[in-house]
Structure formats: structure tokens, C-alpha cells
Amino acid sequence: MKNVITIIIFIIVVFIGGIVAGYYISKPSPVKQITSQVVLESLQSRGFLVTQSILAEQKIIIENKTGTLWKDLIWGQKITASALMKTSLGVDLTKLSSNDIKVSDNRITIALPPVEIQSIELVSDINLDNNQGILKKLLDNNNGYNDALGQLRSQAQSVAIVDDVQTKTRQGAEQEISRLVNFLLPQTVVEFK
């Protein structure tokens, strides 16, 4: 009879020990408190978030004329150039500060920095036609490449600062940031100022 009681006590101890061990193994982890600093660091680690790229054929004409026919024949210059340019726009998330992010319950409010142009790149070769006056060609030969590149970049920049492009870029940034924050905090509503 003592053996039966010992076996029953042993089974009860093993059973209770299994319950205690199971509790500690499957114990839910404590919910981490997400603060504005955690969200800020997560977003800042992304750097510059490019959400819009524009590929456009840019064409320019640069005329360096004096206004007099004879002087233009001697010193005048007309540069015609075209090239495919790529303009990348987005939001620089490194410019966010802790004041730009507010966290409350399951709602995060973010004040995004303004949309910026990250880069303007030359995608193709520049097709360049340079007509120079006689003496200009002999004494001050300028192929016009640098002037043309500067004007093409300026024209590509003017295409990128149109309100419609800026709005689409901001909307793309808001969607991407909402996706990033929802990875960090599922079921969170993200609002933008």
C-alpha cells in the first residue's frame, strides 16, 4: 500500500511540475511599450525614402547672341541639346525629430518633412549640336556640354516641383511609412499632419 501511495504522490508531483513548467515555457511575453522614440529610430534608420521617380526626355536651346548679325557670325553660339533625365523625389526621414511623432493608444501621428529632390541623373548621352561663330570656334572653343547639362538638370528640376508630382510623392511616402509602422505595430492607425 505504501508503494501505491508513493506512486500516486509521485504522479501528482510530476503532474503539478508539468503544469508549472508549461506555464513558464508558454507564458506570454510582456507587451513592449512603443514610444515615439522607438518609431522615430525605426523611421530614421530608413534614411531618404524615395517614392517617386520621373524619367523624361529634356530638350533645350541655349543661344548666346549679341543682337548684331555680324557679331553673332563671329562670336555667337547656339547649343541644342537633349537627353533622358531621371529625377528621384521623396522624404528625408533623417530630418524627423521626436516632436514630429506622437503615439497614443493605437494611433500614431507623424508630421512629415517636406518633399525633396534626392537626385537628378543623366540616364542617356547628351545629344549635342553646337553652332559657334568663326572666331569663337578658333579662340574660345566651348563645346557647350557643361552649359547644356546644367540647363537640362534645371529643366528636370522644374518638372519635379509641380504640385501634382509633389502630391503624388507625399502620398507615396505616407503609404510606405504606414506600411513600415504597421510592421512595427500591427493594427495601428497612422495619421499625417
N, C-alpha and C positions, 0 to 999 in steps of 0.2 A: 504494500500500500504506500510505503514511503517513496518507492520508485515512481509510482503513478503521480503522486503529488509533486515530486521533484520535476517530472517531465511536464506536467501542466504548468507549473511555475516557470519553467524554462521557456515553454511555448509562449506564455503571456509576456515574459520579459523580451523575447525576440520580437513578438508582435508589436509591443509598445516601442521598442527600439527602432523597428522598421518604420513605424509611423513618424517618429521624431526625425529620423534620418531623411525620410521622404519629404517632410515639411521643409527642412533646411536645404535640400537639393532643389526642390521646385519652388522655393519661396520667391514670390515676385520681387523683382528688383525695384528699388525706390525710384519714383518718377523724378527725373532730373529737372531742376528748375531752369527754364530757359529765360535768360535775361536779354536785355537789349545789347549787352556787351558780347554775348555768345553769337547772336545774329550778326552783329557788326563784324566780328572777327571772321565769321564764315563768309560773309559777302566780300569783305576787303581782300580775302585770300584769292578771290577770283580775278582781281586786277581790273583791267579795262574790258568791259563787256561789249563786244561788237555785235550789233543786232541788225545792221543794215549795210549792204554793200551795193554800190552803184557802178555799173560798167557803162561807159558812154563814149561814143566817138566824138572827140572835141576837134573843132576846126577854128583856126584863127588867121587873121591877116594883120600884119604889122607893117605900117607904112611910115618910113622916116623920110619925109619930104620937107623941102624948104619953102615950097609955094611958087617957086620960079622954075619954069621949064628947063632953062639952061643949067641952073644949079642942080636940079634933080637928075638931069642926064649925067652930070659929073659926080655928084655926091649922094644922090638919092638911093634909097634901098626899099625894096618891098619883099617881105617874107610871108610866104603862105605855108602853113603847117597844119598837119592833122595827125592825131594819134588816138589810140584807145587808152582811156584813163580809168582807174579803179579808185573809188573813194569809199573808205570804210568809216562808218559812224557808230557811235554807241555812247555808253555812260561809263565814266571812270569811277568805279566802286571804291577805289582807294581814297577818294575825296569824302566819303561818308564819315560822319562823326557820331558819337554816342547820342548827341542831341537830335540826330536825324531819324532815330529809330525808337519807337515807343511800343512796349509789349504789355498787353493786359488780357488776361484770361486766354481765350483762343483767338485773339485778334492782334495783328502786328501792323503798325502804321509806319511807313517809310517815306521820307522826303528825299527824292532822288536828286542828285546833282544834274545840272543841265546837260543836254546832248552836246557832244563834241565830235569833231572830226579827228579820228585817230591817225589816218594816213591817206595820202593821195599818191598813188603809184602809177608809173608808166607801164602799161601792160604790153604794148607793141612798140615797134620802132616808130620814130617820128618821120613822117613823110614831109620832107622839107624842100621848098622851092625858094631860092634866094636870088632875086634880081637886084644887082648893085650897079651904081653908076661907074663910069670908066675909071676915074681917079680913086674912088672909094675902093674899088676892087684891087687896084695896084698899091695904094698907100696904106689903106686901113681895111684890109680884108677881114670881114666878120661873117662867119658862116651862118650866124643867127640862131644857132642851136640853143644856146642858153636863154636868149630872149624868148624864143618860141616855147621852150619848156616852162619858163616862168609864167607866160601867158596861158598856156594850156592848163597848168596847175590852178591858176587863178580862176579860169573858167569852170573847171571841175569843182572847185570850192563853191562857186556861186550857184551851181546846180544843187549842191548838197545843203545849202542853207535855206532852201524853200520850205515854207511852213508845212506842206504836205509830207515832205521827206522827214522833217523833224518830228512830226506827229507819229508817223509810222515807226520811226526809230525808238521813240519813247514807249510806244505801245509794245513793241518787241521786247524792250528792256523790262517792262512791267511783267510781261508773260514769263520771261526767263527767270526773273527774280522770284516770282510767285512759285514757279516750279522748284527752284533751289530751296526756298524756305519750307515748302511742303515736304521736301525730303527730310529736312531737319525736324519739323513739327507737322506731322500729318493732321489733317482736319483743321488747319489754321486758315483764317481769313486774312488776306494781305491787302491792305489799303495803301494808296499812294496819294501824297499831297501834291 
